[in-house]
Amino acid sequence: MSDFSAVTGVLETYFDGLYHADIEKLGIAFHPHAIYATADETPLLYRTMDEYFSVVTKRVSPASRDEPRRDSIDAIEFAGENTAFARVQCSIGAKDFVDFLTLVRTGDTWRIMAKVFHITERKT
């Protein structure tokens, strides 16, 4: 499998985890020491993976509300053999997200090491 295909696979697992509020899938996509942050909240929101997964487990999943999937990969860039960057978009409820995801490869496995995102409210 190519690095591009492997990173795309991680991103698809990430999207599935968000859509189903499935922390097992998100645990596959994220490195255990990953960071989660946004400057769209004051003060800056930062969470560890344990904190983030705790929030996800309390969330009503978009799948359970029959929301349409609105996820896409805008770009993937590689910076050497073990570092990649992805710009992706997804939605949960009336919120649209642009996520900047930094991925690292450890051994043969790619995982998200950092998620920094922007939130906008979708006008319905």
JOKA-V663836 format. One record per pair of residues at least 12 apart in sequence whose C-alpha atoms are under 6 Angstrom apart, sorted by sequence separation. I is the first residue (numbers start at 0). GAP is how many residues later the second one is. D is the distance in whole Angstrom. If there is no record, write none. Layout:
[[I & GAP & D] [I & GAP & D]]
This chain:
[[13 & 12 & 6] [74 & 12 & 5] [86 & 12 & 6] [101 & 12 & 5] [34 & 13 & 6] [73 & 13 & 5] [86 & 13 & 5] [100 & 13 & 6] [73 & 14 & 5] [85 & 14 & 6] [100 & 14 & 5] [13 & 15 & 6] [72 & 15 & 4] [85 & 15 & 5] [99 & 15 & 6] [71 & 16 & 6] [84 & 16 & 6] [99 & 16 & 5] [71 & 17 & 5] [84 & 17 & 5] [98 & 17 & 6] [99 & 17 & 6] [70 & 18 & 5] [83 & 18 & 6] [84 & 18 & 6] [98 & 18 & 4] [9 & 19 & 5] [70 & 19 & 4] [83 & 19 & 5] [97 & 19 & 6] [69 & 20 & 5] [82 & 20 & 6] [97 & 20 & 5] [69 & 21 & 6] [82 & 21 & 5] [96 & 21 & 6] [81 & 22 & 5] [96 & 22 & 5] [81 & 23 & 5] [95 & 23 & 6] [95 & 24 & 5] [94 & 25 & 6] [94 & 26 & 5] [93 & 27 & 6] [94 & 27 & 6] [93 & 28 & 5] [20 & 35 & 6] [20 & 40 & 5] [19 & 41 & 5] [18 & 43 & 5] [19 & 43 & 5] [18 & 44 & 6] [37 & 78 & 5] [33 & 79 & 4] [34 & 79 & 5] [35 & 79 & 5] [36 & 79 & 5] [37 & 79 & 5] [30 & 80 & 5] [33 & 80 & 5] [29 & 81 & 5] [30 & 81 & 6] [28 & 82 & 5] [29 & 82 & 5] [30 & 82 & 5] [28 & 83 & 6]]
